[in-house]
Amino acid sequence: MAVAADPALTPIRARVLAGGRLSLADGLALYRTRDIFTVGELANLARERRHGRKAFYNINRHINYTNYCVLRCKFCSFYRPFPTAGPGSARGPQALPISGQARSATEAGVPARTFEGGGYEHSIGEIVELAAEAAAQGATEVHIVGGLHPRLPFSYYTDMCRAIKARCPGLHIKAFTAIEIVHFTRITRPRLSIAEVLTALREAGLDSLPGGGAEIFDDRVHAEAFRAKVGEQHWFDVHGTAHELGIPSNATMLYGHIESVEERLQHMLKLREHQDASLRDRRAAFQCFVPLSFIPDGSALAHLPGPSGLDDLRTLAVSRLMLDNFPHIKAFWIMQSAKLAQVALNWGVDDFDGTVVWYDITKREGRGSNRQELTVPQIRRLLREAGCEPVERDTFYREVKRSSDNAAGRDPAAQSESAAQAGT
Ligand code: V47
């Protein structure tokens, strides 16, 4: 039997058409209805009102500097405990690297020092090499995050930013989740405030903050799934302070584990409220919302199924409809898969994220190398096939115009695609 139009959505349709604001009850109706076509249609309408048929992507590189972490979040399969006793604990001469993982695009080197137990850490020199390699291939942004390492000093992070900017002055540094920023306030002596940490990082070259670490803003979920992590108040303090200082940021939501749809919607409403205040009173605001589809493999919640494809689509669409003051909704293809992210471009999503290249935090299909890359031609093809106009953006969503010269420096395949486009 065909899915019937749901009369419960009629007032919601009217509100969306009038540019009105949706309530928690509206959000619940959108989550509960079987009329998924109307949900998608309304989300697409909101998306097209802002962006027409444009779909954004960027040439970026994710760099995860360490997987050592003092936290034990149940959803996370990335972290490794830092050895506290026995050989290796001092990170002295006994701390023998057991392998050098090849991590560069050329597979030529830039190894992380990987230790017994699978923990790794990158030196600043290695990170700069990765950033320089990315810039040489046309990247406009590096996205740098890692675990909360118990021994690395704050100077490691400021020196990292400074060294990247010295080598690649034009590269945008989007780095450190709110959780890492709070960690930095705790490792400095005397302790620095959030504003002082952000100011020091900005002086060193930090340009914006990614949206990670938000998970679900709810005390029950926090207590059950990521108890030791700083809570929502700290997350908002960091983003509020960043916005006051004029540093733009993103916001995420990790969904599809132990939270209810009502808790997801409350999460969105808290972000919407914060964004209202930032747009009204602060010098910067959130640029995009990134719903992250939970990948259970290897985590302490591996017994959970994770979100279905329909849940992914619906959550992206509902996000577009609820977060009327967020300019962009991103489907981070690493988490939702490239196939679903492509479909989502007609369900409220306008941003596909980027080329990524290496990603250590999650991997959708199985083990093996963490090289997870889409080339520019692959991304553009996916976007075009979805009926969109592919637009390369920088981190501030400004269109990147490339001459054929700098396209050539970035990717031979992209060059041939540009040539093909020129002929159409
Ligand atoms: O903070 C951890 C999440 C985040 C899992 O700002 C997991 O543009 C799914 O924040 N399954 C890091 N998610 C990634 C992130 C991000 C990614 C892309 C773009 C942007 C942006 C931000 O990944 C963590 C955590 O919330 N995460 N484990 C997992 N098993």
Boltz pocket constraint, residues with backbone or C-beta under 6 A from the ligand:
constraints:
  - pocket:
      binder: B
      contacts: [[A, 75], [A, 76], [A, 77], [A, 177], [A, 209], [A, 210], [A, 211], [A, 212], [A, 213], [A, 214], [A, 215], [A, 250], [A, 251], [A, 252], [A, 254], [A, 290], [A, 292], [A, 293], [A, 294], [A, 295], [A, 296], [A, 297], [A, 299], [A, 332], [A, 335], [A, 353], [A, 361], [A, 362]]
      max_distance: 6.0
